[in-house]
Amino acid sequence: MAIIMADFNAKVGREECRHKASGKYSLHEYSNENGLFLVQFAIRNNFYIKNTTFPHKTIHMGTWKIPGSMEVNQINHVLVSARHASSIIDVRNSRGANCDSIHYLVKAKVRERISRG
């Protein structure tokens, strides 16, 4: 299983054409340029963007707070190989974690099933 977790500075929107590589629960209505690049990367390399898969309150979706304002963006993402996409059972931010950053800690719950054969 390949998992990529990073700050991509990519806003992945809720446009229907993105649903091949991402879910419909994004914080943003439209993708920015980096979001388009991230979706293209995911499609070409058979990855799925899991942040946008799970319905959460808006407060649990934002991953970066703009300094000096209350606006929050979802720019840190978790990608997983499409074959193992069902192994990620939840992705959300952890606003209470004090990591001395303007980014919120992003956590993913993984459940891997191992075959016996």
C-alpha positions, 0 to 999 in steps of 0.5 A, spaced: 500 500 500 502 506 498 500 512 502 502 520 500 501 525 506 503 532 504 502 539 504 500 540 496 497 547 497 492 544 492 485 546 493 481 540 490 474 542 489 467 539 488 466 539 481 463 533 478 469 531 473 474 530 479 470 525 482 474 519 479 480 521 483 476 524 489 470 524 493 464 529 493 466 532 500 471 538 499 471 544 503 472 548 496 467 549 491 472 549 485 479 547 485 485 551 484 491 550 479 495 546 484 488 542 485 488 540 478 495 538 478 494 533 484 487 530 481 491 529 474 497 526 478 492 522 482 489 519 476 495 518 472 498 514 478 492 510 480 491 514 486 485 516 490 485 523 494 481 520 501 480 527 504 474 529 500 471 522 501 468 523 508 463 527 510 465 532 516 463 538 519 467 544 516 471 545 522 474 538 521 476 539 514 480 545 514 488 543 514 491 550 514 489 557 517 491 563 513 495 568 518 491 574 521 484 571 519 479 566 521 479 563 514 481 556 513 483 552 507 484 544 505 490 544 502 494 538 506 491 531 503 492 524 503 493 520 497 492 512 497 493 507 491 486 506 488 487 498 490 487 500 497 483 506 498 478 502 502 483 501 507 483 508 509 476 509 514 477 516 516 481 522 514 480 529 518 484 534 522 486 535 529 485 542 531 487 541 538 494 538 537 499 543 539 504 542 533 506 550 533 504 551 526 499 554 522 497 547 519 492 543 523 495 536 524 491 531 519 490 524 521 488 518 517 485 511 520 488 505 516 485 498 517 489 493 513 486 486 511 492 481 511 491 475 506 492 468 509 495 465 503 
